[in-house]
Amino acid sequence: MSKDQAIGGAILLVCVVVAIGYLVTLFYPTWLHTIGLIGNSSDALRDAQFWIIAIPVFVAFVAILFIGAWIGWTMATTPPPKPIEEITTETPTNEDKPASAP
């Protein structure tokens, strides 16, 4: 197994564990009380369910804004292309090329 494959396998494993933890916490937040992370009150469970939804929504929202900002930055800093008329006048036609000797 190459180094790239090992890194890919580690990324896959981390993503699967996080996805399982996310789904378990979303539908069964009382396990957080079982391991001692939150209290057993209904407010604590409701708060856990709120944050398990709010954090990924916030991250996705910020990621979309970042992508939009990156597109805007790229468009603002890229020089405009040459007009088509300029490009067509620069390309030589067959009549302009010298004839090759046989």
C-alpha positions in Angstrom: 0.0 0.0 0.0 1.4 3.4 -1.0 1.5 6.5 1.2 -1.3 8.1 -0.8 -3.5 5.0 -0.3 -2.8 5.0 3.4 -3.8 8.7 3.7 -6.9 8.0 1.6 -7.9 5.1 3.9 -7.4 7.3 7.0 -9.5 10.1 5.5 -12.2 7.5 4.7 -12.1 6.1 8.2 -12.3 9.5 9.9 -15.2 10.6 7.6 -17.2 7.4 8.4 -16.7 7.7 12.1 -17.7 11.4 12.1 -20.8 10.6 10.0 -21.8 7.8 12.3 -21.3 10.0 15.4 -23.3 12.8 13.8 -26.2 10.5 12.9 -26.2 8.8 16.3 -26.1 12.2 18.1 -28.9 13.6 15.8 -31.3 10.8 16.5 -30.1 9.6 19.9 -28.6 12.5 21.8 -28.8 10.7 25.2 -25.6 8.8 24.4 -23.8 12.1 25.2 -25.2 11.9 28.7 -24.1 8.2 28.9 -20.4 9.3 28.3 -20.8 12.3 30.5 -20.6 15.2 28.0 -24.1 16.7 28.8 -26.6 16.5 31.6 -29.7 14.4 31.4 -32.3 17.2 31.3 -34.5 17.7 28.3 -33.0 21.2 27.8 -29.5 19.7 27.5 -30.8 17.1 25.0 -32.6 19.8 23.0 -29.5 22.0 23.0 -27.4 19.1 21.8 -29.8 18.4 18.9 -29.8 22.1 18.0 -26.0 22.4 17.9 -25.6 19.1 16.0 -27.7 20.7 13.2 -26.5 24.3 13.6 -22.8 23.7 13.4 -22.8 21.9 10.0 -25.3 24.5 8.6 -22.9 27.3 9.7 -19.9 25.5 8.3 -21.7 24.9 4.9 -22.9 28.5 4.8 -19.4 29.9 5.5 -17.9 27.5 2.9 -20.4 28.7 0.2 -19.5 32.3 1.1 -15.8 31.5 0.9 -16.3 30.0 -2.6 -18.2 33.1 -3.7 -15.5 35.3 -2.4 -12.8 33.3 -4.1 -14.8 33.5 -7.4 -15.1 37.3 -6.9 -11.4 37.6 -6.1 -10.5 35.6 -9.2 -12.7 37.7 -11.5 -11.4 41.0 -10.0 -7.7 40.1 -10.3 -7.8 38.4 -13.7 -7.0 40.6 -16.7 -9.7 40.8 -19.4 -9.2 38.6 -22.4 -8.2 40.1 -25.8 -11.1 41.0 -28.1 -12.0 38.4 -30.7 -11.1 40.8 -33.6 -7.5 41.1 -32.2 -7.2 37.3 -32.0 -8.4 36.7 -35.5 -6.0 39.3 -37.0 -3.0 37.7 -35.3 -3.6 34.2 -36.7 -2.0 33.9 -40.1 -4.1 32.6 -43.0 -2.9 30.1 -45.6 -2.3 33.0 -48.1 0.1 34.7 -45.7 2.3 31.6 -45.1 5.3 31.2 -47.4 5.0 28.2 -49.7 7.3 25.4 -48.8 9.8 24.2 -51.4 9.3 20.7 -52.8 
